[in-house]
Amino acid sequence: MTTPAAVHRAIEGLQRLAELFAERRRELAREAGLSEGEWRLLEEIAGERFMPSLFARRRAVSPAAVSQTLRALKQRGQIRAAIAEGDARQRAYRLTPAGRRALARLRESRARAIAAIWEPLPAGEIERFGRFAAELAGRLEAYAGRDAPGLSPGARGPRAAPARAAATRARRARRGVRR
């Protein structure tokens, strides 16, 4: 059985890691002359089928904030926007050479950090940590009321059951299903 003191030490370690990761991410962005939000947008635009509204929803930020960041990147010449082919209501965003260079600098800095910090660690420890982190993330999501594999409904926490029941009622109401 895990002791409460051990759990609290683990939580403190996780909080410290989260803070260090966040600070390092801010440093990487600053080194490339970007904010974290701009970095995220450049990464997303570099992929296929970027849609500002979906990006805003996934990141839980306002569409206005995404638009403002897009304008800043466009003004600095790191992205360009054009009418999307096939749907004149949509804009297609692309990285410019300056945007690709900024993203390349970020990726190079990140790769150097990974090589210095993570690669010297034993492979088995990294794999074990990865599995543990995925399980812990799943448990946190389940406790917050989201479905996650491997956690029984009773283990999801005291607020999860009412939230799930309310969501089920709402879905049934939308479909016109009565109980």
DOMIVEX-642400 format. One line per 3 residues: their letters; for each residue x, y, z of N, C-alpha, C. Coordinates in nm, 2 decimals. Layout:
A> X,Y,Z,X,Y,Z,X,Y,Z  ...
This chain:
MTT> 0.08,-0.12,0.00,0.00,0.00,0.00,0.09,0.12,0.00  0.06,0.22,-0.09,0.13,0.34,-0.10,0.10,0.43,0.02  0.20,0.49,0.08,0.17,0.58,0.19,0.13,0.72,0.15
PAA> 0.05,0.79,0.23,0.02,0.93,0.19,0.14,1.02,0.17  0.25,1.00,0.25,0.37,1.08,0.23,0.43,1.05,0.10  0.43,0.93,0.06,0.49,0.89,-0.08,0.41,0.96,-0.19
VHR> 0.28,0.95,-0.17,0.19,1.01,-0.28,0.22,1.16,-0.28  0.23,1.23,-0.17,0.25,1.37,-0.17,0.39,1.41,-0.23  0.49,1.32,-0.20,0.62,1.35,-0.26,0.61,1.33,-0.41
AIE> 0.54,1.23,-0.46,0.52,1.21,-0.61,0.45,1.33,-0.67  0.34,1.38,-0.60,0.27,1.49,-0.65,0.36,1.62,-0.66  0.44,1.64,-0.56,0.53,1.75,-0.56,0.63,1.74,-0.67
GLQ> 0.68,1.62,-0.69,0.78,1.59,-0.80,0.71,1.62,-0.94  0.59,1.58,-0.95,0.51,1.60,-1.08,0.49,1.75,-1.10  0.45,1.82,-0.99,0.43,1.97,-1.00,0.56,2.04,-1.04
RLA> 0.67,2.00,-0.98,0.80,2.05,-1.02,0.84,2.03,-1.16  0.81,1.91,-1.21,0.84,1.87,-1.35,0.75,1.96,-1.44  0.62,1.97,-1.41,0.53,2.05,-1.49,0.57,2.19,-1.50
ELF> 0.62,2.25,-1.39,0.66,2.39,-1.39,0.79,2.40,-1.47  0.88,2.31,-1.46,1.01,2.31,-1.53,0.98,2.30,-1.68  0.89,2.21,-1.72,0.85,2.19,-1.86,0.79,2.32,-1.92
AER> 0.70,2.38,-1.84,0.64,2.50,-1.89,0.74,2.61,-1.90  0.83,2.63,-1.81,0.94,2.73,-1.82,1.03,2.70,-1.94  1.07,2.58,-1.96,1.15,2.55,-2.07,1.08,2.58,-2.20
RRE> 0.95,2.55,-2.21,0.88,2.57,-2.33,0.88,2.73,-2.36  0.86,2.81,-2.25,0.86,2.95,-2.27,0.99,3.00,-2.32  1.10,2.94,-2.26,1.24,2.98,-2.30,1.26,2.94,-2.45
LAR> 1.22,2.82,-2.49,1.24,2.78,-2.63,1.17,2.88,-2.72  1.04,2.92,-2.69,0.97,3.01,-2.77,1.04,3.15,-2.78  1.08,3.19,-2.66,1.15,3.33,-2.66,1.27,3.33,-2.74
EAG> 1.35,3.22,-2.74,1.47,3.21,-2.82,1.45,3.22,-2.96  1.33,3.18,-3.01,1.29,3.19,-3.15,1.21,3.32,-3.18  1.20,3.40,-3.08,1.12,3.53,-3.09,0.97,3.51,-3.10
LSE> 0.92,3.41,-3.04,0.78,3.38,-3.04,0.72,3.36,-2.90  0.59,3.37,-2.89,0.52,3.33,-2.77,0.49,3.18,-2.78  0.44,3.12,-2.67,0.40,2.98,-2.68,0.29,2.96,-2.77
GEW> 0.19,3.06,-2.76,0.07,3.05,-2.85,0.11,3.05,-3.00  0.21,3.14,-3.03,0.25,3.15,-3.17,0.32,3.02,-3.21  0.40,2.96,-3.12,0.47,2.84,-3.15,0.36,2.73,-3.18
RLL> 0.26,2.72,-3.10,0.16,2.62,-3.12,0.09,2.64,-3.25  0.06,2.76,-3.29,0.00,2.79,-3.41,0.09,2.75,-3.53  0.21,2.79,-3.52,0.31,2.75,-3.63,0.31,2.60,-3.65
EEI> 0.32,2.53,-3.54,0.32,2.38,-3.55,0.20,2.33,-3.61  0.08,2.39,-3.58,-0.04,2.34,-3.63,-0.05,2.38,-3.78  -0.01,2.50,-3.82,-0.02,2.54,-3.96,0.07,2.46,-4.04
AGE> 0.19,2.41,-3.99,0.28,2.33,-4.06,0.22,2.20,-4.09  0.12,2.15,-4.02,0.06,2.03,-4.05,-0.05,2.05,-4.16  -0.13,1.95,-4.18,-0.23,1.96,-4.28,-0.36,2.00,-4.23
RFM> -0.44,2.08,-4.31,-0.57,2.11,-4.28,-0.59,2.19,-4.15  -0.52,2.29,-4.13,-0.53,2.38,-4.01,-0.67,2.46,-4.02  -0.75,2.45,-3.92,-0.87,2.53,-3.91,-0.87,2.60,-3.78
PSL> -0.87,2.74,-3.78,-0.86,2.82,-3.66,-0.97,2.78,-3.55  -1.09,2.76,-3.60,-1.20,2.73,-3.50,-1.17,2.60,-3.43  -1.13,2.49,-3.50,-1.10,2.37,-3.44,-0.98,2.38,-3.34
FAR> -0.88,2.45,-3.39,-0.76,2.48,-3.30,-0.80,2.54,-3.17  -0.89,2.65,-3.18,-0.94,2.72,-3.06,-1.01,2.62,-2.97  -1.10,2.54,-3.02,-1.17,2.45,-2.94,-1.08,2.35,-2.87
RRA> -0.99,2.29,-2.95,-0.90,2.19,-2.89,-0.81,2.25,-2.78  -0.77,2.37,-2.80,-0.68,2.44,-2.70,-0.76,2.51,-2.59  -0.89,2.51,-2.60,-0.98,2.58,-2.51,-0.94,2.73,-2.50
VSP> -0.92,2.79,-2.61,-0.89,2.94,-2.62,-1.00,3.00,-2.71  -1.02,3.13,-2.70,-1.12,3.19,-2.77,-1.08,3.20,-2.92  -1.18,3.20,-3.01,-1.15,3.22,-3.15,-1.08,3.36,-3.17
AAV> -1.12,3.46,-3.10,-1.06,3.59,-3.11,-0.92,3.59,-3.08  -0.88,3.51,-2.97,-0.74,3.50,-2.94,-0.66,3.44,-3.05  -0.71,3.33,-3.11,-0.65,3.27,-3.22,-0.63,3.36,-3.34
SQT> -0.74,3.44,-3.37,-0.73,3.54,-3.48,-0.62,3.64,-3.45  -0.61,3.69,-3.33,-0.51,3.79,-3.29,-0.37,3.73,-3.31  -0.35,3.61,-3.27,-0.22,3.55,-3.29,-0.19,3.53,-3.43
LRA> -0.29,3.49,-3.51,-0.27,3.47,-3.66,-0.23,3.60,-3.72  -0.30,3.71,-3.68,-0.26,3.85,-3.73,-0.12,3.88,-3.70  -0.08,3.85,-3.58,0.06,3.89,-3.54,0.16,3.81,-3.62
LKQ> 0.14,3.68,-3.64,0.23,3.60,-3.72,0.23,3.65,-3.87  0.12,3.69,-3.92,0.11,3.74,-4.05,0.18,3.87,-4.07  0.17,3.96,-3.97,0.23,4.09,-3.97,0.39,4.07,-3.97
RGQ> 0.43,3.97,-3.90,0.58,3.94,-3.89,0.63,3.86,-4.01  0.54,3.83,-4.10,0.58,3.76,-4.22,0.61,3.61,-4.20  0.55,3.55,-4.10,0.58,3.41,-4.07,0.47,3.32,-4.13
IRA> 0.35,3.37,-4.16,0.25,3.29,-4.22,0.19,3.38,-4.33  0.11,3.32,-4.42,0.03,3.39,-4.52,-0.10,3.32,-4.52  -0.20,3.40,-4.56,-0.34,3.34,-4.57,-0.39,3.37,-4.71
AIA> -0.47,3.27,-4.76,-0.53,3.29,-4.89,-0.67,3.22,-4.88  -0.75,3.25,-4.98,-0.88,3.18,-4.99,-0.85,3.04,-5.02  -0.92,2.95,-4.94,-0.90,2.81,-4.95,-0.96,2.76,-5.09
EGD> -0.89,2.66,-5.15,-0.94,2.61,-5.27,-1.06,2.52,-5.24  -1.17,2.54,-5.32,-1.29,2.46,-5.30,-1.39,2.52,-5.20  -1.35,2.61,-5.12,-1.44,2.67,-5.03,-1.40,2.82,-5.00
ARQ> -1.46,2.91,-5.07,-1.42,3.05,-5.06,-1.45,3.11,-4.92  -1.53,3.04,-4.84,-1.56,3.09,-4.70,-1.44,3.06,-4.61  -1.35,2.97,-4.64,-1.24,2.94,-4.56,-1.11,3.00,-4.60
RAY> -1.02,3.02,-4.51,-0.88,3.07,-4.54,-0.79,2.95,-4.52  -0.69,2.95,-4.61,-0.58,2.85,-4.61,-0.46,2.92,-4.55  -0.40,2.87,-4.45,-0.28,2.93,-4.39,-0.16,2.84,-4.42
RLT> -0.05,2.91,-4.45,0.07,2.84,-4.49,0.19,2.92,-4.42  0.29,2.84,-4.39,0.41,2.90,-4.33,0.49,2.97,-4.45  0.55,3.08,-4.42,0.64,3.14,-4.51,0.78,3.09,-4.48
PAG> 0.88,3.12,-4.56,1.02,3.08,-4.53,1.06,3.13,-4.39  1.02,3.25,-4.35,1.05,3.30,-4.21,0.98,3.21,-4.11  0.86,3.17,-4.13,0.79,3.08,-4.04,0.85,2.95,-4.03
RRA> 0.90,2.89,-4.14,0.96,2.76,-4.14,1.10,2.77,-4.07  1.17,2.88,-4.09,1.30,2.90,-4.01,1.28,2.91,-3.86  1.17,2.98,-3.82,1.15,2.99,-3.68,1.11,2.86,-3.62
LAR> 1.03,2.78,-3.69,0.99,2.65,-3.64,1.11,2.55,-3.64  1.20,2.57,-3.74,1.32,2.48,-3.75,1.41,2.51,-3.63  1.43,2.64,-3.59,1.51,2.68,-3.48,1.45,2.62,-3.35
LRE> 1.32,2.63,-3.34,1.26,2.57,-3.22,1.28,2.42,-3.21  1.26,2.35,-3.32,1.28,2.21,-3.32,1.42,2.17,-3.30  1.52,2.24,-3.35,1.66,2.21,-3.32,1.69,2.23,-3.17
SRA> 1.64,2.34,-3.11,1.67,2.37,-2.97,1.61,2.26,-2.89  1.49,2.22,-2.92,1.42,2.11,-2.85,1.49,1.98,-2.86  1.54,1.95,-2.98,1.61,1.82,-3.01,1.74,1.82,-2.92
RAI> 1.81,1.94,-2.91,1.93,1.95,-2.83,1.90,1.92,-2.68  1.79,1.98,-2.63,1.75,1.96,-2.50,1.71,1.81,-2.47  1.64,1.75,-2.56,1.61,1.61,-2.55,1.73,1.52,-2.54
AAI> 1.83,1.55,-2.63,1.95,1.48,-2.64,2.03,1.49,-2.50  2.03,1.61,-2.45,2.10,1.63,-2.32,2.04,1.58,-2.20  1.90,1.58,-2.20,1.83,1.55,-2.08,1.78,1.40,-2.08
WEP> 1.71,1.37,-2.18,1.64,1.24,-2.19,1.73,1.12,-2.24  1.80,1.14,-2.34,1.87,1.03,-2.41,1.98,0.96,-2.32  2.04,1.03,-2.22,2.14,0.96,-2.13,2.07,0.87,-2.03
LPA> 1.94,0.88,-2.01,1.87,0.80,-1.92,1.85,0.66,-1.97  1.85,0.56,-1.89,1.83,0.42,-1.93,1.70,0.40,-2.01  1.70,0.33,-2.12,1.58,0.31,-2.20,1.47,0.25,-2.12
GEI> 1.50,0.15,-2.04,1.39,0.09,-1.96,1.32,0.18,-1.87  1.40,0.28,-1.81,1.34,0.38,-1.72,1.25,0.47,-1.80  1.29,0.51,-1.92,1.21,0.60,-2.00,1.08,0.53,-2.04
ERF> 1.09,0.40,-2.08,0.97,0.32,-2.12,0.88,0.31,-2.00  0.93,0.28,-1.88,0.85,0.27,-1.76,0.78,0.40,-1.72  0.86,0.51,-1.73,0.80,0.64,-1.71,0.69,0.67,-1.81
GRF> 0.71,0.64,-1.93,0.61,0.67,-2.03,0.48,0.59,-2.00  0.49,0.47,-1.96,0.37,0.39,-1.93,0.30,0.45,-1.81  0.38,0.48,-1.71,0.33,0.54,-1.58,0.26,0.67,-1.61
AAE> 0.32,0.76,-1.69,0.27,0.89,-1.72,0.13,0.87,-1.80  0.13,0.78,-1.89,0.00,0.75,-1.96,-0.11,0.70,-1.87  -0.07,0.61,-1.78,-0.17,0.56,-1.68,-0.22,0.68,-1.59
LAG> -0.13,0.76,-1.54,-0.17,0.87,-1.45,-0.25,0.97,-1.53  -0.22,1.00,-1.65,-0.30,1.09,-1.73,-0.44,1.04,-1.75  -0.45,0.91,-1.78,-0.58,0.85,-1.79,-0.66,0.85,-1.67
RLE> -0.60,0.83,-1.55,-0.67,0.83,-1.43,-0.72,0.98,-1.39  -0.63,1.07,-1.42,-0.67,1.21,-1.40,-0.79,1.25,-1.49  -0.79,1.21,-1.62,-0.90,1.24,-1.71,-1.03,1.17,-1.66
AYA> -1.01,1.04,-1.62,-1.13,0.97,-1.57,-1.19,1.03,-1.45  -1.10,1.08,-1.36,-1.15,1.14,-1.23,-1.22,1.27,-1.27  -1.18,1.34,-1.37,-1.25,1.46,-1.41,-1.38,1.43,-1.49
GRD> -1.41,1.31,-1.50,-1.54,1.27,-1.57,-1.53,1.23,-1.71  -1.41,1.23,-1.76,-1.40,1.18,-1.90,-1.37,1.03,-1.90  -1.41,0.97,-2.01,-1.39,0.82,-2.02,-1.24,0.80,-2.04
APG> -1.19,0.70,-1.97,-1.05,0.66,-1.99,-1.04,0.51,-1.97  -0.97,0.43,-2.05,-0.96,0.29,-2.03,-0.90,0.25,-1.90  -0.95,0.14,-1.84,-0.88,0.08,-1.73,-0.92,0.13,-1.59
LSP> -1.01,0.22,-1.59,-1.05,0.28,-1.46,-1.20,0.25,-1.44  -1.24,0.18,-1.34,-1.38,0.15,-1.32,-1.46,0.27,-1.28  -1.59,0.27,-1.31,-1.67,0.39,-1.28,-1.66,0.44,-1.14
GAR> -1.65,0.35,-1.05,-1.64,0.38,-0.90,-1.51,0.45,-0.87  -1.41,0.43,-0.95,-1.27,0.48,-0.93,-1.26,0.62,-0.99  -1.36,0.67,-1.06,-1.35,0.80,-1.13,-1.37,0.92,-1.04
GPR> -1.40,0.90,-0.92,-1.42,1.01,-0.83,-1.56,1.05,-0.80  -1.58,1.12,-0.69,-1.71,1.15,-0.65,-1.80,1.24,-0.74  -1.73,1.32,-0.82,-1.81,1.41,-0.91,-1.83,1.35,-1.05
AAP> -1.77,1.24,-1.08,-1.78,1.19,-1.22,-1.91,1.13,-1.24  -1.97,1.05,-1.15,-2.10,0.98,-1.18,-2.21,1.08,-1.21  -2.23,1.19,-1.13,-2.33,1.29,-1.16,-2.31,1.35,-1.29
ARA> -2.19,1.38,-1.33,-2.15,1.45,-1.45,-2.19,1.35,-1.57  -2.15,1.23,-1.56,-2.18,1.13,-1.66,-2.33,1.11,-1.68  -2.41,1.11,-1.56,-2.55,1.09,-1.57,-2.62,1.21,-1.64
AAT> -2.57,1.33,-1.61,-2.62,1.45,-1.67,-2.59,1.45,-1.82  -2.47,1.41,-1.86,-2.44,1.41,-2.00,-2.53,1.30,-2.07  -2.55,1.19,-2.01,-2.64,1.09,-2.07,-2.78,1.14,-2.08
RAR> -2.83,1.21,-1.98,-2.97,1.27,-1.99,-2.97,1.37,-2.10  -2.87,1.45,-2.12,-2.87,1.55,-2.22,-2.87,1.49,-2.36  -2.79,1.38,-2.38,-2.78,1.31,-2.51,-2.92,1.25,-2.54
RAR> -2.98,1.19,-2.44,-3.12,1.13,-2.46,-3.22,1.24,-2.50  -3.21,1.35,-2.43,-3.31,1.46,-2.46,-3.29,1.51,-2.60  -3.17,1.52,-2.65,-3.14,1.57,-2.78,-3.20,1.47,-2.89
RGV> -3.19,1.34,-2.85,-3.24,1.24,-2.94,-3.39,1.21,-2.92  -3.45,1.27,-2.82,-3.59,1.25,-2.79,-3.62,1.11,-2.72  -3.52,1.06,-2.65,-3.53,0.93,-2.58,-3.58,0.96,-2.44
RR> -3.68,0.89,-2.39,-3.73,0.90,-2.26,-3.70,0.78,-2.18  -3.68,0.79,-2.05,-3.66,0.68,-1.96,-3.78,0.66,-1.87
